[in-house]
Every structure is written in structure tokens, then in C-alpha cells.
Amino acid sequence: MPTYTEQGKPFDRDMNYIPDRITREPEKSQDPYGGGAIEAPTWPAEPGRYRLVAAAACPWANRAIIVRKLLGLEDVISLGLTGPTHDARSWTFDLDPGGVDPVLGYERLQDAYFARYADYPRGITVPAVVDVATKAVVTNDFPWITHDLYFEWREHHRPDAPDLWPDDVREEMEAVMKRVFTEVNNGVYRCGFAGSQEAYEAAYDRLFETLDWLEERLTDRRYLMGDAITEADVRLFTTLVRFDPVYHGHFKCNRNKLTEMPALWGYARDLFQTPGFGETIDFDQIKRHYYVVHEDINPTGVVPKGPDLAGWQTPHGRERV
């Protein structure tokens, strides 16, 4: 959940998360709630031990859902899905019978956080990895979750899993992902939650400058790093797929629609039609989340009927790139 801005101030995302990581080897971690450097609880990459709790509506959680599927980890790490809306307290499991997660037995994700930290002081965010035995959250650090699904669970990947972090382009990919996160993934939120006209216009200009850069980059290459899908594509896709249904209108990112940028629109459709991507997208949940939860932006709670989403299944022609 974003940190809403005060009047006149730019949007500022709280990037402080539970730092524990699930790795093949135990390592030391800084625990911000336990005080000082500690030996983090041993979180081995152990099949069947963890449950990934995510929301199809949330772009940050959508990343983890996609990567889990691309790597073939469905039988290794279980998946719990919350509903698309939440209150100030927590995401809830209202998609499940009785509104209770069938594995954790929780109605609210916050219960997993409180099982670890009784007075957890920050927002209850998705994605979150939960230790099934203790029903306590392990981590909610979304950039590291997808990173570690690739690097730390390699021996459990399906045989033909994609190389999401190729060595030969790693340095450039890190730079691309940093710009995509700062200017696009987070840039749409800076527009939507800007506290002043000046902050909004600055965020708007930065967003579309980077979208123009991506349009040019993708004109002569199929994916961000060349001819194969990488983590960078996953991270960009979850924003692009929400652009016309939500960000264009709800967040005032309205210079143009995604469908009006030929390379980006073809690229997004190419990914959408790739196994592991499109089947994770629920446009109804996406729209309900933003238009219902963000009462300060949309106080009526009215969810728009449009736009027409049939175009996502049309031929993309990207094989020629």
C-alpha cells in the first residue's frame, strides 16, 4: 500500500520491508524490529514449506505470481490469493470459501505479520512469503522475492525455465530495471498521488520521457534485453498491463494510451500472450482495487466499464523484431 502524500508534497513510497530472505545458505540479516544485526531465522529453500500470498490486483505482487509460474515453482511454493480490495488494516482472503485462507486459516493477511511481530508498525503489503508451519510472515521485500525465486530455488525450477537474469547483460539489465522502477513502476504512482500541480506535472513529464525511451528501445528488439524474456520484462509488464484500464484515467497519466504507442503496445501483447503472463491478469480485480480502495482519488467508488480489452489477444507481430 502506498504512502499517501500530504498536500503540496510529492509521492514518497515506503521501501522499508522485512529483510529476511529465503536462501540456500543461512545468512545474517538486519532486523529493524528486533534491534541490530542478528542471525536471521534459518529460512532454507525447502519445497512445501512456504506460501506466497499475493493479490492479482497488485502490480508488485503480480511480479511474484508471474515469476513463480515461469520458473515452474507451482508445486514447490503454494499460492494464496487475497481479494482485490482492502481496508486500512489489511488485505483479506475474501476470494476463499468463508473468507478464510485454506492453508493458513487466516481471514486477514495481517495475522501472519502479527504472528511474527505483535506490533508490526508498517503497512500490510503483498506479496508476502509466509512460513506455513508457524503461519508467520518471512518477508515482504518484493524485489528480493522474485530475485530469490530465480537464484535460490534453481534446483527446483522446471527444466526449460527461462534465464531471467542472464550473465551477459546483467549490468545493463540492472540499470534498465532501476530506470523502469523509478520512472514507470513508481512513476505512475507519483502522478496519481501528487500533492500539488507542480509535483504532478514533474512526475508526468518524467513518466512519459521514459515511456518514449522504452518505445524507441523496443522498436528494434523484441524484449528489453534482446531476444529473450528476463526479469526486466516482468517488472515492466505489470505496469503496462494496468496502464489503460487504470493509470491513464485514475492516475491522470493521459498524454496517450498504451494502445497508441506501437512498439510498447505490441510488446505488451506479446508478453500477455506468452504462457505465464496473461493468465495471471484479472482486469476486473485490477480496476476494482484502484477505483474502490483509493477513496481520496475516487471518492464515489464507481468503477469504469471501459476500456475495451479485447485487443490484448490480437496478433502482435513481434516475431519480426
C-alpha positions as CSV (number, residue, x, y, z in Angstrom):
1,M,0.0,0.0,0.0
2,P,1.5,3.4,-0.9
3,T,2.2,6.2,1.5
4,Y,-0.2,8.9,0.5
5,T,1.2,12.4,0.2
6,E,0.4,15.5,2.2
7,Q,-1.0,18.5,0.3
8,G,1.8,20.1,-1.8
9,K,4.3,17.3,-1.4
10,P,5.4,14.7,-4.0
11,F,4.6,11.0,-3.5
12,D,7.1,9.0,-1.4
13,R,7.0,5.2,-1.4
14,D,8.0,3.5,1.8
15,M,10.6,0.9,0.7
16,N,11.3,-0.5,4.2
17,Y,10.4,-4.2,4.2
18,I,11.1,-7.2,6.4
19,P,14.7,-8.0,5.2
20,D,14.8,-11.8,5.7
21,R,15.5,-13.8,2.6
22,I,14.9,-17.5,1.7
23,T,18.3,-18.8,0.5
24,R,20.2,-22.0,0.0
25,E,22.5,-20.9,2.8
26,P,21.6,-19.1,6.0
27,E,22.9,-15.5,6.2
28,K,22.9,-12.6,8.6
29,S,20.2,-10.1,8.3
30,Q,19.4,-6.7,9.8
31,D,16.1,-6.9,11.7
32,P,14.6,-3.4,12.0
33,Y,12.1,-4.6,14.6
34,G,14.3,-6.8,16.7
35,G,17.2,-4.3,17.1
36,G,20.6,-4.5,15.4
37,A,22.3,-7.1,13.3
38,I,21.1,-10.6,14.1
39,E,21.3,-14.1,12.8
40,A,18.1,-14.3,10.9
41,P,15.9,-17.3,11.4
42,T,17.0,-20.1,9.1
43,W,14.9,-19.8,6.0
44,P,16.1,-22.7,3.8
45,A,14.8,-23.0,0.2
46,E,12.6,-26.0,1.2
47,P,9.8,-27.2,-1.1
48,G,6.4,-27.2,0.6
49,R,7.4,-25.0,3.5
50,Y,6.2,-21.6,2.3
51,R,3.1,-20.0,1.0
52,L,3.3,-17.0,-1.3
53,V,0.4,-14.6,-0.5
54,A,-0.3,-12.2,-3.3
55,A,-3.1,-10.2,-5.0
56,A,-3.8,-10.4,-8.7
57,A,-4.8,-6.7,-8.5
58,C,-1.4,-5.5,-7.2
59,P,1.4,-4.9,-9.7
60,W,4.2,-5.6,-7.2
61,A,2.5,-8.9,-6.2
62,N,1.8,-9.8,-9.8
63,R,5.5,-9.9,-10.4
64,A,5.9,-12.8,-8.0
65,I,2.9,-14.7,-9.4
66,I,4.4,-14.5,-12.9
67,V,7.9,-15.5,-11.9
68,R,6.7,-18.4,-9.8
69,K,4.8,-19.6,-12.9
70,L,7.6,-19.0,-15.4
71,L,10.0,-21.0,-13.3
72,G,7.6,-23.9,-12.7
73,L,7.5,-23.5,-8.9
74,E,3.8,-24.1,-8.5
75,D,4.2,-27.4,-6.7
76,V,7.2,-26.1,-4.6
77,I,5.7,-22.9,-3.2
78,S,1.9,-22.7,-2.7
79,L,-0.1,-19.6,-3.6
80,G,-2.7,-17.8,-1.6
81,L,-4.7,-15.0,-3.3
82,T,-6.4,-12.2,-1.5
83,G,-9.3,-10.2,-2.9
84,P,-8.8,-7.0,-4.9
85,T,-9.8,-4.6,-2.1
86,H,-8.6,-4.0,1.4
87,D,-9.2,-1.5,4.2
88,A,-6.6,0.3,6.3
89,R,-5.9,-2.8,8.3
90,S,-5.1,-5.5,5.8
91,W,-5.6,-7.4,2.6
92,T,-8.3,-10.1,3.1
93,F,-8.9,-13.6,1.8
94,D,-12.5,-12.9,0.6
95,L,-12.0,-15.0,-2.6
96,D,-11.8,-18.2,-0.5
97,P,-14.8,-20.0,0.9
98,G,-15.8,-18.4,4.2
99,G,-13.3,-15.7,3.6
100,V,-10.5,-17.8,5.1
101,D,-7.2,-18.9,3.5
102,P,-7.5,-22.7,3.4
103,V,-3.8,-23.2,4.3
104,L,-3.1,-20.5,6.9
105,G,-6.6,-20.3,8.4
106,Y,-6.5,-16.5,8.3
107,E,-9.1,-14.0,7.3
108,R,-6.6,-11.2,7.1
109,L,-3.0,-11.2,5.9
110,Q,-2.1,-9.0,8.9
111,D,-2.5,-12.1,11.1
112,A,0.7,-13.5,9.5
113,Y,2.5,-10.3,10.2
114,F,1.3,-10.2,13.8
115,A,2.4,-13.8,14.3
116,R,6.0,-12.6,13.6
117,Y,5.8,-9.1,15.0
118,A,3.0,-8.4,17.5
119,D,3.2,-4.7,17.0
120,Y,4.3,-4.6,13.3
121,P,4.4,-0.8,12.6
122,R,4.2,-0.7,8.8
123,G,1.6,-1.4,6.1
124,I,0.5,-5.0,5.5
125,T,1.7,-5.5,1.9
126,V,1.7,-8.1,-0.8
127,P,3.5,-10.1,-1.9
128,A,4.4,-11.8,1.3
129,V,6.0,-15.2,1.9
130,V,4.6,-17.0,4.9
131,D,6.1,-20.0,6.8
132,V,3.3,-22.5,6.8
133,A,4.2,-24.3,10.0
134,T,4.4,-21.2,12.1
135,K,1.9,-19.2,10.0
136,A,4.3,-16.2,10.4
137,V,5.5,-13.9,7.6
138,V,9.0,-14.4,6.5
139,T,9.5,-11.5,4.1
140,N,7.5,-8.9,2.1
141,D,10.5,-7.5,0.3
142,F,9.1,-7.7,-3.2
143,P,12.3,-7.0,-5.3
144,W,14.2,-9.7,-3.4
145,I,11.3,-12.2,-3.6
146,T,11.4,-12.5,-7.3
147,H,15.3,-12.3,-7.4
148,D,15.5,-15.2,-4.9
149,L,12.8,-17.3,-6.7
150,Y,15.3,-17.4,-9.5
151,F,18.7,-17.6,-7.8
152,E,17.9,-19.5,-4.6
153,W,15.4,-22.1,-5.9
154,R,17.2,-23.0,-9.1
155,E,17.4,-26.8,-8.3
156,H,13.6,-26.8,-8.2
157,H,13.0,-24.9,-11.5
158,R,11.3,-26.7,-14.4
159,P,14.0,-28.0,-16.9
160,D,13.1,-25.4,-19.5
161,A,12.7,-22.4,-17.2
162,P,13.8,-19.1,-18.8
163,D,17.1,-17.5,-17.7
164,L,15.6,-14.4,-16.1
165,W,19.0,-13.0,-15.1
166,P,21.4,-13.7,-17.9
167,D,25.0,-13.1,-17.1
168,D,26.0,-11.4,-20.3
169,V,23.5,-8.5,-19.9
170,R,23.3,-8.4,-16.1
171,E,24.9,-5.0,-15.6
172,E,22.8,-3.3,-18.3
173,M,19.7,-5.0,-17.1
174,E,20.2,-3.7,-13.5
175,A,20.3,-0.2,-15.0
176,V,17.2,-0.7,-17.1
177,M,15.3,-2.1,-14.2
178,K,16.3,0.8,-12.0
179,R,15.0,3.3,-14.5
180,V,11.8,1.3,-15.1
181,F,11.1,1.1,-11.4
182,T,11.9,4.8,-10.6
183,E,10.2,6.4,-13.7
184,V,7.5,3.9,-14.7
185,N,6.5,1.4,-12.0
186,N,6.7,4.1,-9.3
187,G,6.3,6.9,-11.8
188,V,2.5,6.3,-12.3
189,Y,2.0,6.5,-8.5
190,R,3.9,9.7,-8.4
191,C,1.4,11.1,-10.9
192,G,-1.6,9.7,-9.1
193,F,-0.7,10.7,-5.6
194,A,1.0,14.0,-6.4
195,G,0.1,16.6,-3.7
196,S,0.3,19.6,-6.0
197,Q,0.1,20.6,-9.6
198,E,3.8,21.2,-9.7
199,A,4.6,17.7,-8.4
200,Y,2.1,16.1,-10.7
201,E,3.4,17.8,-13.8
202,A,7.0,16.9,-13.0
203,A,6.1,13.3,-12.4
204,Y,4.1,13.2,-15.6
205,D,7.0,14.6,-17.7
206,R,9.4,12.0,-16.2
207,L,7.0,9.2,-16.8
208,F,6.4,9.9,-20.5
209,E,10.1,10.7,-21.2
210,T,10.9,7.2,-20.1
211,L,7.9,5.6,-21.9
212,D,9.2,7.4,-25.1
213,W,12.7,5.9,-24.4
214,L,11.2,2.4,-24.0
215,E,9.2,2.9,-27.2
216,E,12.4,3.6,-29.1
217,R,14.3,0.8,-27.4
218,L,11.6,-1.8,-28.2
219,T,11.3,-0.7,-31.8
220,D,14.2,-2.9,-32.9
221,R,14.4,-5.5,-30.2
222,R,11.7,-8.0,-29.1
223,Y,12.3,-7.7,-25.4
224,L,14.0,-5.2,-23.1
225,M,17.3,-7.1,-23.1
226,G,17.2,-8.6,-26.6
227,D,15.6,-11.8,-27.9
228,A,14.7,-13.5,-24.6
229,I,12.4,-12.6,-21.7
230,T,14.2,-11.5,-18.5
231,E,13.2,-10.2,-15.1
232,A,13.2,-6.7,-16.6
233,D,10.3,-7.6,-18.8
234,V,8.3,-9.0,-15.9
235,R,8.8,-5.8,-14.0
236,L,7.7,-3.5,-16.9
237,F,4.8,-5.7,-18.0
238,T,2.8,-5.4,-14.7
239,T,2.7,-1.6,-15.1
240,L,1.9,-1.7,-18.8
241,V,-1.0,-4.1,-18.5
242,R,-2.6,-1.7,-16.0
243,F,-1.9,1.4,-17.9
244,D,-5.1,1.9,-20.0
245,P,-7.5,0.3,-17.5
246,V,-6.3,2.3,-14.5
247,Y,-3.3,4.6,-14.8
248,H,-4.4,6.6,-17.9
249,G,-7.5,7.9,-16.2
250,H,-7.3,7.2,-12.5
251,F,-3.7,8.4,-12.1
252,K,-4.0,11.1,-14.8
253,C,-1.3,9.6,-17.0
254,N,-3.2,10.7,-20.0
255,R,-0.8,12.1,-22.6
256,N,-1.7,9.0,-24.6
257,K,-2.8,5.4,-24.1
258,L,-0.6,2.4,-24.3
259,T,-2.5,1.3,-27.4
260,E,-1.2,4.5,-29.1
261,M,2.4,3.5,-28.7
262,P,3.0,0.9,-31.4
263,A,6.2,-0.8,-30.1
264,L,5.1,-0.8,-26.4
265,W,1.6,-2.0,-27.3
266,G,2.9,-4.8,-29.5
267,Y,5.5,-5.7,-26.8
268,A,2.9,-5.8,-24.1
269,R,0.6,-8.0,-26.1
270,D,3.5,-10.3,-27.0
271,L,4.1,-10.8,-23.2
272,F,0.4,-11.1,-22.4
273,Q,0.1,-14.0,-24.9
274,T,3.2,-15.7,-23.5
275,P,2.4,-18.6,-21.1
276,G,2.9,-17.3,-17.5
277,F,1.8,-13.7,-18.1
278,G,-1.7,-13.2,-19.4
279,E,-3.3,-15.9,-17.3
280,T,-2.2,-14.0,-14.2
281,I,-4.2,-10.9,-15.2
282,D,-7.7,-10.2,-13.9
283,F,-8.7,-6.8,-15.3
284,D,-11.9,-6.7,-13.2
285,Q,-9.9,-7.2,-10.0
286,I,-7.3,-4.6,-11.1
287,K,-10.0,-2.0,-11.7
288,R,-11.8,-2.7,-8.5
289,H,-8.7,-2.4,-6.5
290,Y,-7.7,1.0,-7.7
291,Y,-11.1,2.7,-8.1
292,V,-12.5,1.3,-4.8
293,V,-9.5,1.4,-2.5
294,H,-8.2,4.9,-3.4
295,E,-11.1,6.8,-1.9
296,D,-9.1,10.1,-1.8
297,I,-8.8,9.9,-5.6
298,N,-12.1,8.3,-6.4
299,P,-14.5,9.1,-3.5
300,T,-17.6,7.7,-5.3
301,G,-16.1,4.3,-5.6
302,V,-17.5,4.0,-9.1
303,V,-15.6,1.5,-11.3
304,P,-15.5,2.4,-15.0
305,K,-16.8,-0.1,-17.5
306,G,-14.1,0.5,-20.1
307,P,-11.8,0.4,-21.8
308,D,-12.3,-2.4,-24.4
309,L,-9.8,-5.0,-23.5
310,A,-10.3,-7.4,-26.5
311,G,-7.2,-6.1,-28.2
312,W,-4.9,-7.9,-25.8
313,Q,-5.5,-11.1,-27.8
314,T,-4.9,-9.6,-31.2
315,P,-1.8,-10.6,-33.3
316,H,1.3,-8.6,-32.1
317,G,3.7,-9.2,-34.9
318,R,6.7,-9.0,-32.6
319,E,8.3,-12.2,-34.1
320,R,9.6,-9.9,-36.9
321,V,11.6,-7.8,-34.5
